[in-house]
Amino acid sequence: MDYKQSGVDIEAGYRSVELMKEHVKRTMREEVLGGLGGFSGAFSLAKIKDMEEPVLLSGTDGCGTKVKLAFVMDKHDTIGIDAVAMCVNDIACAGGEPLFFLDYIACGKNYPEKIARIVSGVAEGCVQADAALIGGETAEHPGLMEEEEYDLAGFAVGVVDRKDLITGENLKAGDVLIGMASSGVHSNGFSLVRKVFDMTKESLDTYYDELGKTLGEALLEPTRIYVKALKNIRNAGVKVKACSHITGGGFYENVPRMLKEGSHAVIKKDSYPVLPIFKLLAKKGSIQEQMMYNTYNMGLGMIVAVDPSDVDKTMEAIKAAGDTPYAVGYIQDGEKGVTIC
């Protein structure tokens, strides 16, 4: 009896690491010390010494049950973008710059080529966020997971000068809310998605005119990464007063997190286009509108609050990053919360 006979293939693990290396190289920053394969990842902090009061930020998350779609469609090269996005967007939301990322893949069986495809997506997400992929772990769990299954999660670390932290403490009535378009469902609410649509190859390969693509393509569209957009806003000299990453819990849970006590957000539903995938989901699942806004991003992945005098500069900075901005509402005095009207 040996380890391979028990279900863990050490040689496949070595092969996976070799296949990963070409993807990891794309993410390297000059602060990375050493290469892939050590017991830990090393990252120099020399560059942050110029900050007045550097603050480390961290974020950890996964892709949820969106990975089920990757299994059915046998498409594994974008799910890693989702894992990175969920972590780095939270860091950017606080005003920070993501520095590095580590991934964790748990699988029933290590298929090196599949693992490498997953990591290629992780690397692409890191490139989009300008974060280095400095390490990770691939763990085989025979008997715990089916051979074709895996789960993917990650952890990111970033930095911000304390004076640049986005806290919401300077919000005032009249501040303008600017939303950035999402790419689709992103990585939240897929347990409900899987109740509404059949998770079969035939169902996911069905083409919908209103989507302009197959259902599977629309649902597997990777989460938008907003790191460059938020960096552009800062570089334009705009002080973002508050910021919300619209993830699980939709608008009703996430928008209040950006507010200070005594501030109320008002968002106009007709101020931006709701993506077709959400309309189809609501229709097919007979999901009430309030529940849709309480579960999904509905077409806005990130919302920032800025002074009215900074609206034009903010919109231009977002566009320059390749994102699409909309003026979607405003801040008023009142009980902490959000009204969608």
Buried (B, 14 or more C-beta within 10 A) or exposed (E): EEEEEEBBBEEBBEBBBEBBEEBBEEBBBEBBEEEBEEEEBEBEEEEBEEBEEBBEBEBBBBBBBBBBBBBBBEBBBBBBBBBBBBBBBBBBBBBBBBBBBBBBBBBBBBBBEBBBBBBBBBBBBBBBBBBBBBBBEBBBBBEEBEEEBBBBBBBBBBBBBEEBBBBBEEBBEEBBBBBBBBBBBBBBBBEBBBEBBEBEEEEBEBEBEEBEBBBBBBBBBBBBBBBBBBBBBBEBEBEBBBBBBBBBBBBBBBBBBBBBEEBBBBBBEEEBEBBBBBBBBBEEBEBEEEBBBBBBBBBBBBBBBBBEEBBEBBBBBBEBBEBBBBBBBBBBEBEBEBBBE
